[in-house]
Amino acid sequence: MTQHEVYIKRCLQIAKNGLGNTRPNPMVGSIIVHNYSIIGEGFTSPYGGHHAEVNAINSVKNKTLLKEATLYVTLEPCSHFGKTPPCSDLIIKYQIPNVVIGCVDDHIKVAGKGIEKLRASGCDVTVGVLENECKNHHKRFFTFHNKKRPYIILKWAETKDGFIAPETKNEQKPVWITNVFSRQLVHKWRAEEQAILVGTNTVIEDNPSLTARDWTGNNPIRIIVDKNEKLSKRHIIFNADAESILISKNNIDFSKNVAQQICDLLFEKHINSVIIEGGAKTLQTFIDDNLWDEARVFTGQIEFKKGIKAPKFKGKLISEENIIKDTLKNYKYD
């Protein structure tokens, strides 16, 4: 690993501190190095606050060192005014002579303009260090702007014999397939994504809250697909714990391209990531239309013998781990 790669790796590490808080801005990480020592670090503040580069520069105690330093950043510094001034202008102001960038920001407002501005000022700019890792890190941001839809994560738990739910049950509450540690991990994921989506039957059968109550973080926006508006305000998902958005025949046409219409609607509402938790029909709808990016699949230790079959899909396995006796497999769309 080169020296540049080591420092960009550190940028990626600290950038994750912004997960779940920076949207619609990307969660960027930045460090400043002088004579092989890190003298400043920063990651993107919650929306409306400073960008990573600004926080990194502000953290440097002796600003005179900036004229001899190198700034590392996961994503191209912005060159336009938004909630805050352009980061490239601040870099130029402090006369930082070297900038190393993980990947280019292809958003129409940036798209190489930040790099051009830095080079025009005399800055030595290196681009594409750990580029794939940086692009993957910024996957929500890139998917939203390039594909005009949220980054979509499918999640479900299935039994050892391949069922996602029992055929019948006696109470209006979830039948747990996984252990408490797996369930806590799911709540962590909910806090990391902007929205969570389920269908009518999941609400009717389980009456879920769809919050991140077992983790410290923001509750996701709750998206409920309820074609014929069967649900009522007595269901927990309509309480005040989080915002809820109902998708029914009043705002999309259920006779065609349902998954795409939902994506279009969520894009219009500036939702850049969504975790789809069920049920089987809702998950399969997105799978069949090839509208997903990740699938996170738990397999528990219990068996139902009969019930609702888990979704069928094809994807590339990227990781597998055990959570006590549960198995978690993570796939990406291939």
C-alpha positions in Angstrom: 0.0 0.0 0.0 1.4 3.4 -1.0 1.6 6.4 1.3 -1.3 8.1 -0.5 -3.4 5.0 -0.1 -2.7 4.8 3.7 -3.9 8.3 4.2 -7.0 7.9 2.0 -7.8 4.8 4.0 -7.8 7.0 7.1 -10.1 9.4 5.3 -12.5 6.6 4.7 -12.4 5.5 8.3 -13.3 8.9 9.7 -15.9 9.6 7.0 -18.1 6.8 8.4 -18.7 9.0 11.5 -21.1 11.0 9.3 -23.2 7.9 8.3 -26.9 8.7 8.7 -26.4 12.4 9.4 -25.0 14.2 6.4 -27.7 13.6 3.7 -28.3 14.9 1.2 -24.6 15.7 1.3 -22.1 12.8 0.9 -20.3 11.6 4.0 -16.8 12.7 3.2 -13.6 12.2 5.2 -10.5 14.5 5.0 -7.1 14.6 6.7 -4.1 17.0 6.4 -0.6 15.7 6.5 2.6 17.7 7.2 6.0 15.9 7.1 4.3 12.5 7.3 2.3 13.4 10.4 -1.4 14.0 10.4 -2.1 17.5 11.7 -5.8 17.8 11.0 -8.8 15.6 10.5 -12.5 16.2 9.7 -15.6 14.5 8.4 -18.8 16.0 7.0 -21.0 17.7 9.6 -24.8 17.1 9.7 -26.5 18.8 6.8 -26.1 22.6 6.9 -22.8 22.4 8.8 -19.2 22.3 7.5 -17.9 19.9 5.0 -15.1 17.5 5.8 -12.3 19.7 4.3 -13.4 22.7 6.3 -13.5 20.7 9.5 -10.0 19.3 8.8 -8.6 22.7 8.1 -10.2 24.2 11.2 -8.7 21.4 13.3 -5.2 22.4 12.4 -3.8 24.4 15.3 -0.8 25.9 13.5 -2.3 27.2 10.2 1.2 28.3 8.9 1.9 24.6 8.3 -0.9 24.4 5.7 1.4 26.1 3.1 3.6 23.0 3.3 0.9 20.3 3.8 -1.1 17.8 1.7 -4.9 17.6 2.1 -6.4 14.1 1.5 -10.1 13.7 0.8 -12.4 10.9 -0.3 -14.4 13.0 -2.8 -13.6 15.9 -5.0 -13.9 19.3 -3.1 -17.0 21.2 -4.1 -16.7 24.4 -6.2 -20.2 25.8 -5.8 -22.1 27.7 -3.1 -24.8 25.7 -1.3 -25.5 25.8 2.4 -21.8 26.6 2.8 -19.1 28.2 0.6 -17.0 26.1 -1.8 -14.4 23.9 -0.1 -12.0 24.4 -3.0 -11.9 28.2 -2.3 -10.9 27.5 1.3 -8.1 25.2 0.2 -6.9 27.9 -2.2 -7.2 30.6 0.6 -4.8 28.7 2.9 -2.5 28.0 -0.1 -2.4 24.2 0.6 0.0 23.1 -2.2 -1.0 19.4 -2.6 -4.4 17.7 -2.7 -5.0 14.0 -3.1 -8.6 12.9 -4.0 -10.1 9.5 -3.8 -12.7 9.9 -6.6 -14.3 12.6 -8.7 -17.7 14.0 -7.8 -19.7 13.5 -11.0 -22.7 15.6 -9.6 -23.5 18.2 -12.3 -22.7 21.0 -9.9 -19.1 19.7 -9.4 -18.1 17.2 -12.0 -14.4 18.1 -12.1 -14.8 21.8 -11.6 -13.3 21.7 -8.1 -10.2 19.9 -9.5 -10.0 22.5 -12.3 -10.2 25.4 -9.9 -7.5 23.9 -7.6 -5.1 23.2 -10.5 -5.7 26.7 -11.9 -4.6 28.1 -8.6 -1.3 26.2 -8.8 -2.3 23.3 -6.6 -0.8 19.9 -7.4 -3.8 17.6 -7.5 -3.7 13.8 -7.6 -7.0 12.0 -8.4 -8.1 8.3 -8.1 -6.3 7.0 -5.0 -8.3 4.0 -3.8 -10.9 5.1 -6.3 -13.1 2.0 -6.2 -13.2 2.0 -2.4 -14.1 5.7 -2.3 -16.9 5.2 -4.9 -18.3 2.3 -2.9 -18.2 4.4 0.2 -20.2 7.2 -1.5 -22.6 4.7 -3.1 -25.7 6.3 -1.7 -24.8 9.7 -3.0 -23.7 8.4 -6.5 -26.8 6.1 -6.9 -29.2 9.0 -6.0 -27.7 11.4 -8.5 -26.7 9.1 -11.3 -29.6 6.6 -11.2 -32.2 9.1 -10.0 -33.4 6.7 -7.3 -32.5 5.8 -3.7 -29.8 3.3 -2.9 -31.8 0.2 -2.2 -31.0 -2.4 0.5 -33.1 -5.5 0.7 -33.2 -7.2 4.1 -35.0 -10.3 5.4 -34.6 -13.2 7.8 -35.4 -16.7 6.7 -35.6 -20.0 8.5 -33.2 -23.0 8.0 -35.9 -24.4 5.7 -36.3 -21.2 3.6 -39.4 -19.5 5.0 -39.7 -15.8 5.7 -42.9 -16.1 7.8 -45.2 -18.8 9.1 -48.4 -19.8 7.2 -50.6 -18.6 10.1 -50.1 -17.1 13.5 -52.2 -16.3 16.5 -51.0 -12.8 17.5 -50.4 -9.5 15.6 -46.7 -9.3 16.3 -43.5 -10.5 14.6 -42.4 -14.2 14.8 -38.7 -13.9 15.5 -36.4 -16.0 13.3 -33.1 -14.5 14.4 -31.5 -13.8 17.8 -31.5 -10.5 19.8 -28.0 -9.5 18.5 -29.1 -9.8 14.9 -32.2 -7.7 15.6 -30.0 -5.0 17.2 -27.8 -5.0 14.1 -30.9 -4.3 12.0 -31.8 -1.3 14.2 -28.3 0.0 13.6 -28.9 -0.3 9.9 -32.2 1.5 10.2 -30.4 4.4 11.9 -27.9 4.6 9.0 -30.5 4.8 6.2 -32.9 7.6 5.4 -36.0 5.4 5.0 -37.5 2.0 5.6 -40.2 0.4 3.4 -42.7 -2.3 4.0 -46.0 -3.5 2.4 -49.5 -3.7 3.7 -49.4 -7.3 4.9 -46.3 -6.7 7.0 -48.1 -4.0 8.9 -51.3 -6.0 9.3 -49.6 -9.2 10.4 -46.8 -7.7 12.6 -47.9 -4.1 13.5 -44.3 -3.0 13.6 -42.9 0.3 14.7 -40.0 0.3 12.1 -37.8 2.5 14.4 -34.2 2.2 15.5 -35.3 1.9 19.2 -32.5 -0.6 20.0 -29.7 1.7 18.7 -28.7 5.3 19.2 -29.5 7.2 16.1 -32.2 8.7 14.0 -35.4 6.8 13.1 -35.8 6.3 9.4 -38.7 7.7 7.4 -41.4 5.0 7.3 -42.6 4.2 3.8 -45.7 2.0 3.6 -47.0 0.6 0.4 -50.8 0.2 0.9 -52.5 0.0 -2.5 -56.1 0.2 -1.2 -55.5 2.1 2.0 -56.5 -0.8 4.3 -54.4 0.5 7.2 -55.7 2.9 9.8 -54.2 5.3 12.3 -54.4 2.6 15.0 -51.3 0.9 13.5 -48.0 1.8 15.3 -46.3 3.0 12.0 -48.5 6.1 12.1 -47.4 7.3 15.5 -45.2 10.3 16.1 -41.9 8.4 16.6 -41.0 9.1 12.9 -42.4 10.5 9.7 -44.6 8.1 7.7 -45.3 8.2 4.0 -48.2 6.2 2.5 -47.9 5.0 -1.1 -51.4 4.0 -2.4 -53.4 3.9 -5.7 -53.8 7.7 -5.1 -50.1 8.4 -6.0 -48.9 5.5 -8.2 -50.5 3.2 -10.8 -50.4 -0.3 -9.4 -51.1 -1.8 -12.9 -47.5 -1.2 -14.1 -43.9 -0.8 -13.0 -44.7 -0.5 -9.3 -41.1 -0.7 -8.1 -39.9 2.0 -10.6 -42.8 4.3 -9.7 -41.9 4.0 -6.0 -38.3 4.8 -6.8 -39.4 7.8 -8.8 -41.6 9.0 -5.9 -38.9 8.6 -3.3 -36.4 10.4 -5.6 -38.9 13.3 -5.8 -39.0 13.4 -2.0 -35.1 13.5 -1.9 -34.8 10.2 -0.2 -31.3 8.9 -1.0 -31.4 5.4 0.6 -34.1 2.9 1.7 -34.0 -0.4 3.4 -36.8 -2.7 2.3 -37.8 -5.1 5.1 -40.8 -6.9 3.5 -42.9 -8.7 3.1 -42.0 -11.3 0.6 -44.2 -9.9 -2.2 -42.8 -6.4 -1.8 -39.2 -7.6 -1.8 -39.8 -9.8 -4.8 -41.3 -6.9 -6.7 -38.0 -4.9 -6.5 -36.0 -8.1 -7.2 -38.0 -8.9 -10.3 -37.5 -5.3 -11.6 -33.8 -5.4 -10.9 -34.2 -2.4 -8.6 -31.9 -3.2 -5.7 -28.2 -2.6 -4.8 -27.6 -4.8 -1.7 -29.4 -7.8 -0.1 -28.7 -8.6 3.6 -30.1 -12.0 4.4 -30.2 -13.6 7.8 -30.7 -17.4 8.3 -31.9 -18.4 11.8 -31.9 -21.7 13.5 -35.6 -22.4 13.6 -37.7 -24.2 11.0 -41.4 -23.6 10.0 -41.9 -26.7 7.9 -44.4 -24.6 5.9 -45.2 -20.9 5.4 -44.3 -18.0 3.1 -41.2 -18.7 1.1 -38.3 -16.4 1.2 -37.7 -14.2 -1.9 -35.7 -15.7 -4.9 -32.9 -13.7 -6.3 -29.4 -13.8 -7.8 -26.6 -11.6 -6.6 -22.9 -11.7 -5.9 -22.0 -12.8 -2.3 -19.6 -10.2 -0.9 -19.5 -11.3 2.8 -20.7 -13.9 5.2 -20.6 -13.9 9.0 -22.0 -15.6 12.0 -23.9 -13.7 14.7 -24.0 -16.3 17.5 -25.9 -19.1 15.7 -27.5 -16.9 13.0 -25.8 -16.5 9.6 -25.7 -13.2 7.8 -24.9 -13.1 4.1 -24.5 -9.8 2.2 -25.0 -9.7 -1.5 -24.7 -7.0 -4.1 -26.6 -6.7 -7.4 -24.6 -8.4 -10.1 
